[in-house]
Amino acid sequence: MNNYYFTFGSNHYTNEGIPMRDYWVRVIDKNYIQARLKFIEKFSSIHMPTSDAWAFQYNDNDFDSSYFLGGEYMLIE
């Protein structure tokens, strides 16, 4: 299983009005595509105004948490 990180742009807010620009959501899954499907099903389609309201998907090698001072918003396994 691998870690995948989903980040948000400066104009992305949850349905509750929380600005997500400083957070990431981590998904643990077997591959990039399965992680994206799980993220959409369990996070963005529920907590965001639209299921495509996110910016980028990273793997462990490409993700740098220092850009996201809020830290991990949610872990989806």
A tleap script that builds the chain and sets N, CA, C and O, in Angstrom:
source leaprc.protein.ff14SB
mol = sequence {
  NMET ASN ASN TYR TYR PHE THR PHE GLY SER
  ASN HIE TYR THR ASN GLU GLY ILE PRO MET
  ARG ASP TYR TRP VAL ARG VAL ILE ASP LYS
  ASN TYR ILE GLN ALA ARG LEU LYS PHE ILE
  GLU LYS PHE SER SER ILE HIE MET PRO THR
  SER ASP ALA TRP ALA PHE GLN TYR ASN ASP
  ASN ASP PHE ASP SER SER TYR PHE LEU GLY
  GLY GLU TYR MET LEU ILE CGLU
}
set mol.1.N position { 0.851 -1.191 0.000 }
set mol.1.CA position { 0.000 0.000 0.000 }
set mol.1.C position { 0.892 1.248 0.000 }
set mol.1.O position { 2.000 1.243 0.535 }
set mol.2.N position { 0.378 2.298 -0.608 }
set mol.2.CA position { 1.149 3.530 -0.772 }
set mol.2.C position { 0.375 4.731 -0.246 }
set mol.2.O position { -0.853 4.710 -0.157 }
set mol.3.N position { 1.118 5.776 0.099 }
set mol.3.CA position { 0.523 7.047 0.506 }
set mol.3.C position { 0.365 7.943 -0.714 }
set mol.3.O position { 1.262 8.043 -1.551 }
set mol.4.N position { -0.794 8.593 -0.797 }
set mol.4.CA position { -1.051 9.609 -1.819 }
set mol.4.C position { -1.619 10.832 -1.111 }
set mol.4.O position { -2.422 10.711 -0.186 }
set mol.5.N position { -1.198 11.994 -1.550 }
set mol.5.CA position { -1.542 13.243 -0.885 }
set mol.5.C position { -2.322 14.123 -1.854 }
set mol.5.O position { -1.903 14.332 -2.993 }
set mol.6.N position { -3.455 14.633 -1.393 }
set mol.6.CA position { -4.302 15.498 -2.207 }
set mol.6.C position { -4.297 16.883 -1.588 }
set mol.6.O position { -4.551 17.048 -0.395 }
set mol.7.N position { -4.007 17.870 -2.410 }
set mol.7.CA position { -3.913 19.248 -1.934 }
set mol.7.C position { -4.966 20.109 -2.613 }
set mol.7.O position { -5.681 19.664 -3.511 }
set mol.8.N position { -5.040 21.346 -2.162 }
set mol.8.CA position { -6.117 22.248 -2.565 }
set mol.8.C position { -5.554 23.607 -2.932 }
set mol.8.O position { -4.459 23.977 -2.507 }
set mol.9.N position { -6.315 24.345 -3.727 }
set mol.9.CA position { -5.915 25.684 -4.115 }
set mol.9.C position { -6.387 26.728 -3.121 }
set mol.9.O position { -7.109 26.414 -2.174 }
set mol.10.N position { -5.983 27.956 -3.335 }
set mol.10.CA position { -6.321 29.040 -2.406 }
set mol.10.C position { -7.812 29.362 -2.389 }
set mol.10.O position { -8.286 30.010 -1.456 }
set mol.11.N position { -8.549 28.931 -3.383 }
set mol.11.CA position { -9.988 29.214 -3.427 }
set mol.11.C position { -10.838 27.988 -3.101 }
set mol.11.O position { -12.036 27.979 -3.384 }
set mol.12.N position { -10.244 26.964 -2.515 }
set mol.12.CA position { -10.993 25.758 -2.162 }
set mol.12.C position { -11.373 25.783 -0.678 }
set mol.12.O position { -10.520 25.860 0.207 }
set mol.13.N position { -12.674 25.717 -0.447 }
set mol.13.CA position { -13.235 25.705 0.904 }
set mol.13.C position { -14.133 24.483 1.053 }
set mol.13.O position { -14.775 24.058 0.092 }
set mol.14.N position { -14.176 23.921 2.253 }
set mol.14.CA position { -15.103 22.816 2.505 }
set mol.14.C position { -16.527 23.364 2.525 }
set mol.14.O position { -16.740 24.577 2.518 }
set mol.15.N position { -17.488 22.459 2.549 }
set mol.15.CA position { -18.890 22.868 2.653 }
set mol.15.C position { -19.167 23.619 3.953 }
set mol.15.O position { -20.147 24.358 4.051 }
set mol.16.N position { -18.303 23.429 4.951 }
set mol.16.CA position { -18.440 24.123 6.239 }
set mol.16.C position { -17.696 25.455 6.247 }
set mol.16.O position { -17.705 26.161 7.255 }
set mol.17.N position { -17.053 25.806 5.130 }
set mol.17.CA position { -16.365 27.082 5.014 }
set mol.17.C position { -14.909 27.082 5.450 }
set mol.17.O position { -14.314 28.151 5.585 }
set mol.18.N position { -14.322 25.918 5.672 }
set mol.18.CA position { -12.922 25.835 6.090 }
set mol.18.C position { -12.028 25.994 4.864 }
set mol.18.O position { -12.170 25.244 3.898 }
set mol.19.N position { -11.109 26.958 4.888 }
set mol.19.CA position { -10.179 27.096 3.763 }
set mol.19.C position { -9.165 25.944 3.775 }
set mol.19.O position { -8.529 25.684 4.796 }
set mol.20.N position { -9.022 25.266 2.651 }
set mol.20.CA position { -8.194 24.062 2.593 }
set mol.20.C position { -6.799 24.291 2.032 }
set mol.20.O position { -6.039 23.333 1.889 }
set mol.21.N position { -6.438 25.526 1.710 }
set mol.21.CA position { -5.170 25.809 1.034 }
set mol.21.C position { -3.934 25.356 1.814 }
set mol.21.O position { -2.891 25.107 1.209 }
set mol.22.N position { -4.026 25.246 3.130 }
set mol.22.CA position { -2.872 24.871 3.951 }
set mol.22.C position { -2.920 23.426 4.436 }
set mol.22.O position { -2.151 23.041 5.317 }
set mol.23.N position { -3.812 22.632 3.872 }
set mol.23.CA position { -4.001 21.250 4.326 }
set mol.23.C position { -3.820 20.260 3.190 }
set mol.23.O position { -3.844 20.625 2.015 }
set mol.24.N position { -3.638 19.005 3.561 }
set mol.24.CA position { -3.694 17.914 2.598 }
set mol.24.C position { -4.536 16.795 3.182 }
set mol.24.O position { -4.722 16.700 4.395 }
set mol.25.N position { -5.034 15.960 2.304 }
set mol.25.CA position { -5.721 14.726 2.682 }
set mol.25.C position { -4.854 13.576 2.184 }
set mol.25.O position { -4.491 13.520 1.009 }
set mol.26.N position { -4.529 12.661 3.091 }
set mol.26.CA position { -3.710 11.503 2.724 }
set mol.26.C position { -4.601 10.287 2.519 }
set mol.26.O position { -5.489 10.010 3.325 }
set mol.27.N position { -4.358 9.572 1.439 }
set mol.27.CA position { -5.096 8.353 1.125 }
set mol.27.C position { -4.080 7.223 1.009 }
set mol.27.O position { -3.058 7.360 0.338 }
set mol.28.N position { -4.371 6.118 1.664 }
set mol.28.CA position { -3.541 4.927 1.555 }
set mol.28.C position { -4.268 3.950 0.643 }
set mol.28.O position { -5.394 3.534 0.918 }
set mol.29.N position { -3.600 3.593 -0.448 }
set mol.29.CA position { -4.203 2.640 -1.388 }
set mol.29.C position { -3.108 1.991 -2.223 }
set mol.29.O position { -1.934 2.343 -2.104 }
set mol.30.N position { -3.495 1.048 -3.064 }
set mol.30.CA position { -2.509 0.274 -3.816 }
set mol.30.C position { -1.922 0.999 -5.009 }
set mol.30.O position { -0.796 0.705 -5.410 }
set mol.31.N position { -2.665 1.954 -5.595 }
set mol.31.CA position { -2.115 2.676 -6.737 }
set mol.31.C position { -2.752 4.059 -6.870 }
set mol.31.O position { -3.719 4.395 -6.186 }
set mol.32.N position { -2.179 4.835 -7.766 }
set mol.32.CA position { -2.565 6.230 -8.001 }
set mol.32.C position { -4.043 6.369 -8.345 }
set mol.32.O position { -4.729 7.230 -7.794 }
set mol.33.N position { -4.532 5.540 -9.239 }
set mol.33.CA position { -5.923 5.639 -9.698 }
set mol.33.C position { -6.884 5.243 -8.597 }
set mol.33.O position { -7.877 5.933 -8.365 }
set mol.34.N position { -6.604 4.136 -7.909 }
set mol.34.CA position { -7.490 3.711 -6.817 }
set mol.34.C position { -7.529 4.753 -5.698 }
set mol.34.O position { -8.576 4.980 -5.092 }
set mol.35.N position { -6.394 5.379 -5.430 }
set mol.35.CA position { -6.348 6.415 -4.399 }
set mol.35.C position { -7.225 7.609 -4.792 }
set mol.35.O position { -7.944 8.155 -3.955 }
set mol.36.N position { -7.165 8.005 -6.039 }
set mol.36.CA position { -7.978 9.133 -6.500 }
set mol.36.C position { -9.465 8.809 -6.402 }
set mol.36.O position { -10.253 9.640 -5.950 }
set mol.37.N position { -9.847 7.626 -6.816 }
set mol.37.CA position { -11.252 7.227 -6.725 }
set mol.37.C position { -11.735 7.204 -5.276 }
set mol.37.O position { -12.850 7.631 -4.977 }
set mol.38.N position { -10.885 6.702 -4.380 }
set mol.38.CA position { -11.237 6.654 -2.961 }
set mol.38.C position { -11.351 8.070 -2.381 }
set mol.38.O position { -12.266 8.354 -1.609 }
set mol.39.N position { -10.423 8.949 -2.753 }
set mol.39.CA position { -10.460 10.336 -2.290 }
set mol.39.C position { -11.758 11.022 -2.727 }
set mol.39.O position { -12.401 11.700 -1.925 }
set mol.40.N position { -12.134 10.852 -3.966 }
set mol.40.CA position { -13.362 11.469 -4.470 }
set mol.40.C position { -14.581 10.897 -3.756 }
set mol.40.O position { -15.480 11.642 -3.364 }
set mol.41.N position { -14.615 9.582 -3.587 }
set mol.41.CA position { -15.753 8.933 -2.934 }
set mol.41.C position { -15.891 9.320 -1.461 }
set mol.41.O position { -16.992 9.603 -0.988 }
set mol.42.N position { -14.760 9.330 -0.737 }
set mol.42.CA position { -14.815 9.488 0.716 }
set mol.42.C position { -14.513 10.894 1.222 }
set mol.42.O position { -14.718 11.177 2.403 }
set mol.43.N position { -14.029 11.778 0.353 }
set mol.43.CA position { -13.755 13.135 0.811 }
set mol.43.C position { -14.392 14.205 -0.069 }
set mol.43.O position { -15.325 14.885 0.360 }
set mol.44.N position { -13.903 14.359 -1.283 }
set mol.44.CA position { -14.312 15.543 -2.054 }
set mol.44.C position { -15.793 15.548 -2.425 }
set mol.44.O position { -16.401 16.617 -2.493 }
set mol.45.N position { -16.383 14.388 -2.666 }
set mol.45.CA position { -17.809 14.373 -3.001 }
set mol.45.C position { -18.702 14.596 -1.782 }
set mol.45.O position { -19.902 14.829 -1.921 }
set mol.46.N position { -18.113 14.524 -0.591 }
set mol.46.CA position { -18.874 14.718 0.657 }
set mol.46.C position { -18.590 16.083 1.284 }
set mol.46.O position { -19.517 16.794 1.672 }
set mol.47.N position { -17.315 16.448 1.382 }
set mol.47.CA position { -16.907 17.627 2.147 }
set mol.47.C position { -16.666 18.891 1.321 }
set mol.47.O position { -16.541 19.982 1.878 }
set mol.48.N position { -16.601 18.746 -0.007 }
set mol.48.CA position { -16.314 19.891 -0.870 }
set mol.48.C position { -17.545 20.216 -1.720 }
set mol.48.O position { -18.388 19.346 -1.937 }
set mol.49.N position { -17.658 21.454 -2.202 }
set mol.49.CA position { -18.830 21.832 -3.008 }
set mol.49.C position { -18.996 20.987 -4.271 }
set mol.49.O position { -20.119 20.708 -4.691 }
set mol.50.N position { -17.875 20.582 -4.875 }
set mol.50.CA position { -17.910 19.683 -6.032 }
set mol.50.C position { -16.802 18.643 -5.857 }
set mol.50.O position { -15.820 18.890 -5.156 }
set mol.51.N position { -16.957 17.502 -6.483 }
set mol.51.CA position { -15.979 16.428 -6.300 }
set mol.51.C position { -14.624 16.742 -6.929 }
set mol.51.O position { -13.629 16.093 -6.605 }
set mol.52.N position { -14.574 17.732 -7.826 }
set mol.52.CA position { -13.297 18.114 -8.437 }
set mol.52.C position { -12.677 19.352 -7.795 }
set mol.52.O position { -11.795 19.975 -8.384 }
set mol.53.N position { -13.127 19.714 -6.598 }
set mol.53.CA position { -12.595 20.882 -5.882 }
set mol.53.C position { -11.351 20.494 -5.086 }
set mol.53.O position { -11.381 20.402 -3.859 }
set mol.54.N position { -10.265 20.269 -5.810 }
set mol.54.CA position { -8.954 19.988 -5.235 }
set mol.54.C position { -7.931 20.345 -6.295 }
set mol.54.O position { -8.293 20.601 -7.443 }
set mol.55.N position { -6.645 20.367 -5.924 }
set mol.55.CA position { -5.638 20.861 -6.859 }
set mol.55.C position { -4.737 19.770 -7.419 }
set mol.55.O position { -4.724 19.544 -8.629 }
set mol.56.N position { -3.971 19.079 -6.543 }
set mol.56.CA position { -2.954 18.139 -7.021 }
set mol.56.C position { -2.967 16.854 -6.216 }
set mol.56.O position { -3.417 16.817 -5.071 }
set mol.57.N position { -2.458 15.795 -6.848 }
set mol.57.CA position { -2.246 14.505 -6.203 }
set mol.57.C position { -0.756 14.189 -6.276 }
set mol.57.O position { -0.138 14.286 -7.337 }
set mol.58.N position { -0.184 13.807 -5.122 }
set mol.58.CA position { 1.238 13.490 -5.040 }
set mol.58.C position { 1.441 12.093 -4.461 }
set mol.58.O position { 0.566 11.549 -3.786 }
set mol.59.N position { 2.596 11.533 -4.736 }
set mol.59.CA position { 3.012 10.319 -4.033 }
set mol.59.C position { 4.068 10.723 -2.996 }
set mol.59.O position { 4.398 11.902 -2.868 }
set mol.60.N position { 4.594 9.738 -2.259 }
set mol.60.CA position { 5.587 10.047 -1.217 }
set mol.60.C position { 6.816 10.765 -1.760 }
set mol.60.O position { 7.339 11.674 -1.115 }
set mol.61.N position { 7.276 10.369 -2.924 }
set mol.61.CA position { 8.497 10.954 -3.480 }
set mol.61.C position { 8.341 12.408 -3.894 }
set mol.61.O position { 9.310 13.166 -3.862 }
set mol.62.N position { 7.148 12.804 -4.277 }
set mol.62.CA position { 6.923 14.144 -4.813 }
set mol.62.C position { 6.299 15.130 -3.829 }
set mol.62.O position { 6.225 16.324 -4.116 }
set mol.63.N position { 5.855 14.650 -2.686 }
set mol.63.CA position { 5.127 15.513 -1.754 }
set mol.63.C position { 6.070 16.190 -0.775 }
set mol.63.O position { 6.961 15.551 -0.216 }
set mol.64.N position { 5.870 17.492 -0.570 }
set mol.64.CA position { 6.650 18.273 0.392 }
set mol.64.C position { 5.679 18.960 1.351 }
set mol.64.O position { 5.053 19.959 0.998 }
set mol.65.N position { 5.559 18.434 2.534 }
set mol.65.CA position { 4.583 18.935 3.509 }
set mol.65.C position { 4.888 20.340 4.001 }
set mol.65.O position { 4.010 20.985 4.574 }
set mol.66.N position { 6.103 20.837 3.796 }
set mol.66.CA position { 6.461 22.171 4.305 }
set mol.66.C position { 5.645 23.289 3.649 }
set mol.66.O position { 5.583 24.397 4.181 }
set mol.67.N position { 5.029 23.016 2.521 }
set mol.67.CA position { 4.191 24.016 1.849 }
set mol.67.C position { 2.792 24.110 2.452 }
set mol.67.O position { 2.047 25.038 2.136 }
set mol.68.N position { 2.430 23.171 3.309 }
set mol.68.CA position { 1.069 23.083 3.830 }
set mol.68.C position { 1.108 23.139 5.357 }
set mol.68.O position { 1.153 22.114 6.036 }
set mol.69.N position { 1.090 24.353 5.867 }
set mol.69.CA position { 1.318 24.581 7.297 }
set mol.69.C position { 0.201 24.051 8.187 }
set mol.69.O position { 0.421 23.820 9.376 }
set mol.70.N position { -0.982 23.855 7.640 }
set mol.70.CA position { -2.092 23.323 8.431 }
set mol.70.C position { -1.939 21.849 8.741 }
set mol.70.O position { -2.487 21.360 9.729 }
set mol.71.N position { -1.196 21.136 7.903 }
set mol.71.CA position { -0.952 19.719 8.131 }
set mol.71.C position { -1.991 18.818 7.496 }
set mol.71.O position { -2.735 19.213 6.598 }
set mol.72.N position { -2.015 17.607 7.991 }
set mol.72.CA position { -2.925 16.597 7.451 }
set mol.72.C position { -4.334 16.836 7.977 }
set mol.72.O position { -4.564 16.818 9.187 }
set mol.73.N position { -5.258 17.056 7.080 }
set mol.73.CA position { -6.654 17.299 7.451 }
set mol.73.C position { -7.389 16.002 7.737 }
set mol.73.O position { -8.210 15.929 8.651 }
set mol.74.N position { -7.086 14.978 6.947 }
set mol.74.CA position { -7.776 13.698 7.106 }
set mol.74.C position { -6.919 12.584 6.526 }
set mol.74.O position { -6.183 12.785 5.560 }
set mol.75.N position { -7.024 11.420 7.123 }
set mol.75.CA position { -6.404 10.202 6.610 }
set mol.75.C position { -7.521 9.257 6.178 }
set mol.75.O position { -8.444 8.982 6.945 }
set mol.76.N position { -7.431 8.767 4.957 }
set mol.76.CA position { -8.416 7.817 4.434 }
set mol.76.C position { -7.679 6.522 4.123 }
set mol.76.O position { -6.757 6.491 3.307 }
set mol.77.N position { -8.101 5.461 4.786 }
set mol.77.CA position { -7.446 4.164 4.565 }
set mol.77.C position { -8.329 3.248 3.759 }
set mol.77.O position { -7.946 2.114 3.474 }
savepdb mol mol.pdb
quit
